[in-house]
Amino acid sequence: MAADRPTDEFGNERVDQLGDERVDHRFKALPPDAEGLTVAELAAERRNLFDGGFTTPVLALSAESVEHNLALLETYAERHGLAFAPHGKTSMAPQLFVRQLERGAWGITAAVPHQVRVYRAHGIRRIFLANEVVDAVALRWLAGELDADPEFRFVAYVDSVRGAELMDKALRDAGASRPLDVVVELGAGDGARTGARTEADCAAIADAVAAAPTLRLVGVAGYEGEVPQADGDRVRAWLRRLTALAADFDKAERFAATDEIIISAGGSAWFDAVADVFAEIPELSLPVCKLLRSGAYVSHDDGHYRHLTPFNRVPDEGTLQPAFRLWAQVVSRPSGEQAFVNAGKRDAAYDLDLPEAQVVRDARTGEIRPATGITVSGLSDQHGWVRTAPEAELEVGDWIGLGLSHPCTSFDKWQLIPLVEADGTVTDYIRTFF
Ligand SMILES: Cc1ncc(COP(=O)(O)O)c(C=O)c1O
């Protein structure tokens, strides 16, 4: 990819170049007879997922469901006065980032510096790193990016005095000319993940930032998804601590060097609570950017997030649609109770729940029917263990369409994912960078 080609506000030109990549053995499931075509050429052929030469297992991403989910969170954020920096670690797919930005996203969230590099290589101009970064090499690279591109906006967490000192030293050593914007991370409670545990710790960190000429304090942030024994009350109570911290910092004039205060929280399990509590933020001395960071919503799922989605509590505000279906083929049917498919841990998310057998595509007729009496009972590296009840109709050669649980660990097993319309037409291929 030519890094010097111009890019529009959303990174479109850089992302368009993904279509120039050649299709070959690196990409699981893509048609062997497409070898040597570019991705754009293959997409233009509009092949059918079922008889267009794809091999199994093949992960399909529903074009309609992704579109629906993108639109739903755009309107949700708008309706609740939230800015949106969807977490990009979910998909690591610049084509989806562009679509999120076109739908009004403020920027894209990252978890680690490598992800920031991927985003920058694809023209992303606003990045929120929801983590502390104290790696001197990464900070030197970031300083270079900030110096080279006045339009690059970058914000990172700081969650310790030592962290602020390490950041400052690395940035000074790198000769950084623009200060790096930081938000103090408030931990989500005792025993939670990262983040300072008390308001006093947060104030000490803010003091350390104020003493560091290479850093600029622009807000506060945290992740309610890690609130211990999370329920609506505990999550709201923690979010109120976060917003009170912002108000206290503002009163103490700790945001004097910025013209906007960032207050950020929100994954895909509690954005209703974030919307409620952020709506209560009193007027501060500067405009407030209330930044939501949901990522998993983009594909949603058939397990973990199906249970956790806030839309179960606020159905009037919409419903997300699960966008993944993993198609695996029955390669063994050794008994009436057992079958094995050719997809395993290499292909399906398995960290939270096993895949869910949803439909069977009959190898003889091409007909698709519900996967009655069929359950996935385990996964080996390259095999799925399937249990069948007496009423299950299944034979070697049939395809099983599986629903998955956990978007992040579904995307990361596939580097080029067919984007498929409801009738099976593949309209594009989504490139991921893990
Ligand atoms: C700090 C942080 N922010 C935002 C998110 C996004 O949450 P979700 O994956 O539920 O959309 C995550 C997910 O792990 C996270 O760790």
The ligand as an SDF file (V2000), in Angstrom:
LIG
                    3D

 16 16  0  0  0  0  0  0  0  0999 V2000
  -11.4650   -0.3690   27.4140 C   0  0  0  0  0  0  0  0  0  0  0  0
  -12.5100   -0.9040   26.5130 C   0  0  0  0  0  0  0  0  0  0  0  0
  -13.3700   -0.0420   25.9170 N   0  0  0  0  0  0  0  0  0  0  0  0
  -14.3230   -0.4660   25.0790 C   0  0  0  0  0  0  0  0  0  0  0  0
  -14.4840   -1.8230   24.7970 C   0  0  0  0  0  0  0  0  0  0  0  0
  -15.5510   -2.2400   23.8220 C   0  0  0  0  0  0  0  0  0  0  0  0
  -16.4870   -3.0780   24.4190 O   0  0  0  0  0  0  0  0  0  0  0  0
  -17.3230   -4.1590   23.5860 P   0  0  0  0  0  0  0  0  0  0  0  0
  -16.3360   -5.1650   23.0740 O   0  0  0  0  0  0  0  0  0  0  0  0
  -18.2810   -4.7360   24.5730 O   0  0  0  0  0  0  0  0  0  0  0  0
  -17.9980   -3.4470   22.4820 O   0  0  0  0  0  0  0  0  0  0  0  0
  -13.6270   -2.7440   25.3960 C   0  0  0  0  0  0  0  0  0  0  0  0
  -13.7700   -4.1710   25.1300 C   0  0  0  0  0  0  0  0  0  0  0  0
  -13.1020   -5.0240   25.6710 O   0  0  0  0  0  0  0  0  0  0  0  0
  -12.6100   -2.2770   26.2730 C   0  0  0  0  0  0  0  0  0  0  0  0
  -11.7490   -3.1150   26.8690 O   0  0  0  0  0  0  0  0  0  0  0  0
  1  2  1  0
  2  3  1  0
  2 15  2  0
  3  4  2  0
  4  5  1  0
  5  6  1  0
  5 12  2  0
  6  7  1  0
  7  8  1  0
  8  9  2  0
  8 10  1  0
  8 11  1  0
 12 13  1  0
 12 15  1  0
 13 14  2  0
 15 16  1  0
M  END
$$$$
